[in-house]
């Protein structure tokens, strides 16, 4: 510091207080062995109105505890009482003794209060109930899991499903009463069963699960009989009768105590048919827009006038299923929300346009909506090829390319390319066609070219095509974009 600086900034070092050292850790060996640790000794400070530093519970005095160095002798720090320009901590007028508070713990994460849940992309609509574990009533032996997830490729369909307990049942301690199941027959038909137990019946969860199982058994019998297109209404009645027999004969319960509503769908590539009893519903999804297949119910929500078992034939509703790209079957816990919430329809409509895995459908049903407390179940069916994003860089010839040479490489494939054509593939790589280009013919065979690349055809054989005849005849190359006899564009294997 320059002399002029000393004049401008007076020396304040005599007013500074010494920096206290953290207390030494207690003797863990003494605690483990049962022997007492070092005694707590009061600090030498006699300043009135200030407690001695050694009286902090569980910490020995920094300067006098036997076996512990004084705070003033810590390496790199001068003694508090002898540092030039600094008065001793114990004799400074009006100053307290050196304080030794416990050091803050910064190396540990706070323990979460719990319960811990996975993050979700599902929206919250309105003032909804926060997620919670709920409770379980005592003496509930016929209890299905609170959550069920499923998904697979079933014939030409992609199917994913989820069923989860509602917040109302979590709060009341009752089990999940929804159920679903599906199967594909040898004919390629897809059979789906969805059921919802009546909340007023004591073992309705038993009836709904047995019904979903019984529908598939009835469908398997219809497939074996081979008597034509199975009638979903007949499958529903057959499954209802079997459920009543099992509830009474196997479980010893009154069938009326296991009451439920449900639906049965028989789906084909051309469409299908759907039968239901009660308020289980179905929606088609086209370009992000839901359309309910059944007429809107004008009655009170969650009040049904028909149920199973013991249904009457005239109570069964039948509708045709259109060949929409996406079909959604669900219980009223989902159906009511789709009817009444435009935000939810828009969100699910965009999300379910493409196939989902089971956890994807399950997460979609984790949305929270004000007033929505019932169990939710969805079986989502996707038909055909799902939409895909277009290629960023299509295969195109350069302006200088002249695609005029044409030749036949095999009896079933044709190639059109100039010996000097330049191409850009879907990955953005540019290259020139040469006599060693590879191609795929109509038979599905992928050939190995003269550059040494290896390919395997659909028959599992690895082989190399001899290109000499083609090269001698045309002096040119097989093009990258190869058109077969039907005019379809073939992708470059390289």
N, C-alpha and C positions, 0 to 999 in steps of 0.2 A: 504494500500500500504506500502510496506516495505521501510525503509530509503534508502536502496540502489537503489530501484526503483525510488525514488524521484530524486536522483542524475542523473539517466540515462534518465528520462523523465521529462523535465522542466515543471513547472506549466504554462499552456497556458490559464488558465481561464480568465485572464485579457484581452485576445484578443477576447474572444467570444462575439458575439452580443446577446442581449436579444431576446428571442423568442416572436414574436408579437402574440397577441391574435386576433382571428377572430372578425370582427365587430358585434356589437349587431344588431339584426333585427330591421327594422324600426317599428314605432308604427302604427300597422294596425288599431287600434281603431281611431286614429287621422285621418287617411286617409279615413276611412269609414264615419266618421262624418262630414268630410269637413273642419275640423280645421287644421291649419298648424302644421306640426311636429316640433320637436326641431330644432332650427337654427343650421346651420353648422358653427362651430367655428374653426379657424385655429389652428394647433398644435403649441406648444411652441417652436418648433425647429427654430433656427436662422442660421443653417448651410447654407452657400451660395451654390447655384447650386442644391439643393434638394428640391422638393416640399413638402409642409406639408402633413402629412398623412391624415388630415381631408378634403382635397380637392378632394378626390375620389368622383365622381358624385353619389349621392344617398346614401352616407354613412356618418354618423356623425363622428366627431373626437372621437377617442377611449378614450382620457383622459379627455376631457372637455365637451362633449355633455351632457346637463342637462338630468337627468333621466336615464343615462347609466353609469355604473361603468367604471372606467378607466381600460385600459388593464393590468395595473400593479397590480390590486387588484383581478384578477381572482383567485378563490380558487385553491391552489396547485401550483401557480406560484408566485415567489417573484416579488415585484415591480421592474420595469426596472431600476429605478433611485437609489434604495437603496440596491440592492443585494450586499452582500460583495464580493469584488473582481471584480465587474462589474461596469463600469461607467454608469451614466444615459444616456438613449438613446438620450436625447436632447442636451447633452453637450459633447459627445465624439467627439474629433477632427476629422473632415473629415467623420464622420458617418452620414447617413441620419436619419431622424425621423423614428420612428417605422411605418412600412408599414402595411396597413390594406386592402389587396386585397380581393375581394369577394371569398368566399369558392367555390370550384368546386362542381357542382351537380353530384353526383355519384349514386343517387337512382332512376334515370329514364332511361328507355331504349330509344335509339334514335328512333325517329319517322321514319318508313320506307318511302322511297320516293314513293313506289307503282308504278304500280298496283301490288297487291300481288297475287301469283298463287300457286297452289299445286305442291309439288315435283313430279317428273316424273321419271320412269325408262326407258323411251324411249331414244334412242341414238340420237346424233347429228352427221351427216355425212357431212363432208366438211364445208365450210363457209356458214352457214345458217342464215336466218333472225331471229333475236331474237323475242320472243313472245311479242305481243303488243295488245292493245285493238282495234286499227284501228279506223275507222270512219264510219258514216252512212250518206248516201246522203239524202237530204231533199226530201219530197214527195215520200216516198217509202211505200205505204200502204200494198202491198201484200208481206209481209216480214215474212218468216218462222224463227224459232229460229236458232241461229248460230250453235248450237250443239244439236244433238239428240242421245239418248242412249236407248237401248232396249235389252231385253233378257228374255227367258222363256224356259220351256220344252214343246215342241210341238209334241204331240204323242210320237213316239219313238226317236225323235230328240231333241238335245239340241241346241238352237239357241241364239246367241248374236250378236248385231249389233250396229254400231256407224256411225254417219255422222257429219262432222265438216267443218266449213268454212275454206277456204284456205287463206294464207297470201295475195295472190293477190287481193281477194275480200275485205279483211280487209282494204287494202291500198286504193282501189278504191272506197270504200263505197257501193259496191253492196252486195246484200244478198246471202246467201247460195243457190245454184241452184241444188244441189243433193237431191235425195229423195229415200226412200226405204219403203217397208212394206212386211209383210208375214202373213200367216195363215195356219192352218191345217184343212183339211176337215174331214167329217165323215168317209171317206174311209181310213184315215191315211196318205194321200198324203200331202206333204208340198209344199205350193205355195209361191214363192218369186218374188217380183218385185223390180227392181233397175232402177233408171232413173237419167239422167244428163241433166240439161237445157243448151241450147246453149247460150254462153256468148254474142253473137251478137244480141240476141232477147230481147226486153225490159221486158217481163214478163215471161221469160222461167221458172222461179222458180214455177210459177203457173201451167204450163203444166206438169212439172215433178212430182209435188205432186199429181195432179189430176190423172195422169196416174197410179201411184202406188196404189192409192185407187181404181181406176177402174178395175185394174187387179184382185183384190180380189173379187170385186163384180161379175165379169165375172166367176171367179173360183167357187164362191158359186152357181151360176146358173148352171154351169156344174155338180157340185156335186148333186144338186137337180134333174137334168135331168137323171142322172144315165146311160148315154149312152156309158160308157166305159172310157178308158184312155183319159183325156182331152189333146188336142193338144196345146202346149205352143204358137205356131205361131198363132193359132186361137184366143187364149186369148189375145195375143198382139194386133192383128188387132181390136178386139172388144173393148179393152180398149182405143186404139188410137181414134176410132170413138167417143166413149163416152166423152173423154177428149175434143175433138174439139167442141162437142155440148155444154158442160158445159162452156168452155171458152167464146164462143160466146153468148149463150143463157142466162147464169146466170151472167157472169162477164162483158159482153158487150165489149169484146176484140176480135181483129182479131186472129183466131187460129194460123196464121203464126207468130204472135208476141210471142207465147208461145211455140216455137219449142224446141224439146228435143230429146235425144236418150235414149234407154232403153233396158232392157232384162227381160224375164219371164222364170222362172224355175219351173218345176213340178218334185218333188223329191219323190222317193219311197225307200224302203229298198234295192231293187234290183238295183237301179241306178236312171234313170230319163232322162228327155229331157230338153233342154235349147234353147230358141229362142232369137235373139237380132236384133236390128237396131242400127247401129253406133258402138262406141268403148267401151261400157260397156263390161266387160270381166269376166271370171271365172277361178279359179284355183283349182286343187285337191292338197291335201297335204298328202303325205305318207312318214313316217319316217323322217320328217323334211324337205322334198324336195318338192318344188312347181312345178307343171306342168300345163301350160296354156291349157285350153280346146279348145280355138279357135286358128286358125292359126295366126301367128304374122302379124300385120298390117305393110305393107311396106311403107305406106304413111307418110305424115308429121304429127307430133304430134299435137293433138288438132284440126286437120282439118278433118271434116267428110263430106262424100258425100251423105249420106242418113240420114233422120231424120223423126220424127213424129210431128204432124199428117200429113197426105197426103203421107205416104210411099207407095211404090209399092211392090207387093207381092214378086217379084223376088229379092228384096233387103234384105229380111229376111234371116238370117243365122241360121241354126239348127245344134246342136251337141248333142251327147249322153253324159250323165253324168255317170261316172263310180261309182261303190259302194265304193269309197274311204272313209277312216275313217273321213276325214275332207274335206269340200268343202267351198271355199271362193268366193263370188260374190262381185265385186267392180267396182266403176267408174274408169275412166282413171287416176284420181289423185292418186289412189293407184296402179292401174295396171302398169302405166309407171314406177313407182318407183320400183316395184317388178321386172320388166324386166331389169332395168338398174343398179340396185344396188345389188351386191352380198352380201354386209354387211347387208343390210336390209332383203334380203331373208333369210339369215342364222338366223338373230335375230328373225324375225317373225315366221320362220319355227319351231324353237325350242319352242317359246312361245305358239303358237297356237296348239301344239300337244294335249293339254288337254283343256277341256271346261273352258270358262271364264264367269264371270259375266259382266254385261253391262259396269261398270266403268273400268274393266280390258281391254276390247276391246277398249274403248275410250282412255285409257291411251296409248295403243299400237299405236294408230293413231297419237299421239302427237309427234312422231319422227320429227326431223328437218333435212332436206336434201337440200343441195345446188341445186338451180334450181327448187325445188318443191314448187309451189305456188297455185296449183288448190285445189278445194274442195276434200275431201277424204271421201269415204263411203265404208264400209265393212259389209257384212252379212256373218257370219261364222257359219257353220252347222257341228255338231259332231254327228256321227252315233254310235249306240251301246254303250257298256260299255267303259268308258275311261280307259286308262292304269293306274294301281296303283302300288305303290312300293311294292315289295315282303315283306312278314313277316320277321321280324328280327330273330325270334326264332320259327321255325316250331314245330308243335306238334309231338314229337318223343318219343318212348318207350326207357327206359333205357336198357343197355346191359343185365341186369339180368332178364328182363321181358320175360315171355314166353306167347305169345298171342295164346293160344291153345283152351281155352274154347269158345264155340260158342252156342248161344241160340237165340230163337226168342221171343222178348218181345211183339210183336203185329203181326197181320197178314201181316203187310206191312213194318216192319222194322226188321233188324237183327243187333246183337251186337256181337263184338268179343273182349274179354278182359279176362285176367287171374285175379283171386282174389288177386294176389300179384303184379300185374303190377304197375310200377311207371312211371309217365308221366310228361312232361314239357309243359305247354300251351304257347300260343302266347305272353303272358305278361311276360314270364320268370319264372312263379311260378311253383314249383315242388310239386306234391302231389301224393298220392297213391289211386288207384281205390278201392272203397268199395261198399258194397251193397246199398249205398245211392246215387250213382252217378246219374246225370240227363242226359237226352238225348232228341233229337228231331227226330220224325219219319217222314216218307214220307208224311204224311198227313199235315205236317206243324205244328203239335201240340207240344207245349213245356210243359213238365210235371213238377210238383212240387215234389221234392224228400223228403225223410224222414228227411232231415236236416232242413226243414222248409223254404227253399227258395221258392219264389213265382214267377211264370211265367204266361204269358198270351199267348194263341194261336191266330192264325190269325182270328178265329171266334169271338174273344173278350171274351172268357170264361176263367176263372181262375179255375184250378182244380188240384187235386193230383192223381197221378197214384198209384194204389195199386200194390206193387212189390212183395207180398208174394209168389205168384205162381212161379215167376221167381227165387226168392231166394231159395225156397224149392227145386226146380228142379236141380239147378246148384250150390247152395251154394256160388255163386260168385257175381260179380258186373257188372253193365253196364259200358262199357269202355268210355273213353273220346272221342277218335276218333272213331266214329261209322259209319260203311259202310251200306248204304241202299242196296236194292236189285239190283240196277243198278251199284253198285260199287262206287257211288259218296261219297266223304268224307264229313261228317257232322261236323260242328264246335261245340265246347263245349259251352253250354249256360251259364256255370258258370264262 
